[in-house]
């Protein structure tokens, strides 16, 4: 609020309102400022309708039908000169009074004023501006008043029916404003709002929210604004009292309470969280939030943020002492203990090439975050990375660790990667015009109760892209790589295909590939279509794979994104050998506002050697399954994406993914469906059969009001996944809410229901109420 009420720290802007009218007559010099070449016209005045009229004695936030733009008074450059214009000017020599009447305009030091009448009593030193007074300062703020009284000493003054319209659109109104000789300013019966006071048709309306106060005092010595009887009114209703509200009178944020959050759920009961913002320095702050519950012990949340010369970082944490229900057991076995969650992230740019980034997340137990609705993540990953990005080179030194929150996962089996080093250097090909890329990579993976693996390799890759005379795009690729591995405690890995042989292992990899694309372009149905057949040939000699540990090439599935990859395994630990031909086509149709793109492909292995790919992945036989993707987009209203994999023999759907977004910004629907039907009954693969449907959306009604909701349903049954306990239609979570949202205020009431118990994170209903006052800062 401080920046809106008193936007600058300098005395020039804080006190301009109370002294601007006197500048037209006072002999004392003022700080010179260049007047802007073009004045900014304020929001258009609107007529006050009888139903919207402001009762007498109340502050009026509507803009009067007054223009502060100077049209007749000449502009002046000297500090002691005044540009002046009026219909009539009268000087009474007996009383020594100067009276200017009729469209009085004045400007001095880039401050302009207009009024119906200005009276200067030279004996008493009193200056009075009356009748539709409007004053504008160099920053673009405009003040309106019915009557302004000042002394020529610039020490005190009174403004009646004050309205200040700031350049950012915020406005402050008061029935009476007084400036004292010590520089303090007092406003009586004041109102402040950053919200629009007219609707789209230009008719007056009440602001979405405003702060009302019996008295507002600006203490110049303490540089602070204090309120008496302050409250927040929402849609004209006094809802939130603000006793003892105060803040610094500068453009910087100040310490103070923020808007509370309210929530109700089955596990913790009624919750209220009251954040307190603490400004430590211009580049550092902290927010402390106590969370109070009716059915649980209190919890304390804290967040610290800092901006340095090289970057920024933040630390956020939660702490409480509450009961913990084991993942296996009943509520009667719960115990009280310290529980919490800590996260931090930051990035620092050391110089134009070197940077350091990190992120860390850790929780005391597996259900803390879910119980207090902090996050639904089932794994917490902590990382760090040092990067150097040059013109033709790249270096990364990184590491990461994972904390599992899953019910069946053993923490000791989670990998810790430290260090991960990757270096790449690009070199231009001086002979054929291609490009070389050299790569060095090493990683060390350790587990507290599992297999440890170390890997290092060096590789080189050459790429050459050419266009033929017939318009074909041909890309030639050649690569070589040498790997060295060491592993121990391999038997602790549950899936045999991931273990590899213990001890030292080495292998060499080589591959050549030729990729040809031939686009055909033509007109079609008033638009342009492009049909691009594509053929790729890849040849790789036999590669030793089974003795190599598999850490990063798991959970494979054939899809459009890896169909034409030279190595279709994800990661480095597995490499597809043999010779194969991959073929397919891309089709694109485009017209203004509408686009369809499709990719369909398949591959055929020239060798009969058994494949490394597990059953159900689409690459088990020599002929692969058929994969594809289709995307349809219509303006900003529709975007539909469908990915599929069809069995090569029966054309049965093995993978089916559908995602659609329909609608505009205020009313829309988001739909999703996923089915993985690989018919794998063995637990020796990470990707088991799954089926899930997702839906969400928002429907706008009336003005600024909307209903929103979402749902997730697990359609996986025991027939599809032997480990599944679902019946084929198992709701996971849904929510439904009502929201109001405009440029100034956001209100949301949300009901959510969870259907799964995990320890003390119990299934059931929860309700949350959120209010966000935009443009309200401390």
Secondary structure, DSSP 4 states (H G I P E B T S, - for coil): -HHHHS--SSHHHHSHHHHTGGGGT--S-----PPPSSPPPPPPP-PPPGGGPPPTTS---SPPS-----SSSPP--STT--EEE-SEEEEETTTTEEEEEEEEEEEETTEEEEEEEEEEETTTTEEEEEEEEEEE-TTS-EEEEEEEEEETTSS-EEEEEEEEE-TTS-EEEEEEEEE-TTS-EEEEEEEEE-S-SB-TTS-B---SEEEEEEEEEEETTTTEEEEES-EEEETTEEEEE-TT-EEESSSS---EE---EEEEETTTEEEEEEEEEEEEETTEEEEEEEEEESSS--EEEEEEEEE-SSEEEEEEEEEEEEEE--SSS-GGG-EEEEEEEEEEEEEEE-SSSEEEEEEEEEESSSSHHHHTTS---SEEEEEEEEEEE-SSEEEEEEEEEEEE--SS--GGGS-EEEEEEEEEEEEE-TTTS-EEEEEEEEEEEE-TTS-EEEEEEEEEEEEEEEE-TTSEEEEEEEEEEEEEEEEE-GGGSSSHHHH--SEEEEEEEEEEEEEEEEEEEEEETTEEEEEEEEEEEEEE-----TTS--SSS-S----TTTTT-SS-SSSSS----EEEEEEEEEEEEEETTEEEEEEEEEEEES--SPPSSPTTSS-SSSBPPEEEEEEEEETTTEEEEEEEEE-TTT--EEEEEEEEEEE-SSSEEEEEEEEE------SSSS---EEEEEEEEEEEETTTEEEEEEEEEE--BTTT-TT---BS-EEEEEEEEEEEE-SSEEEEEEEEEE---BTTB--EEEEEEEEEETT---
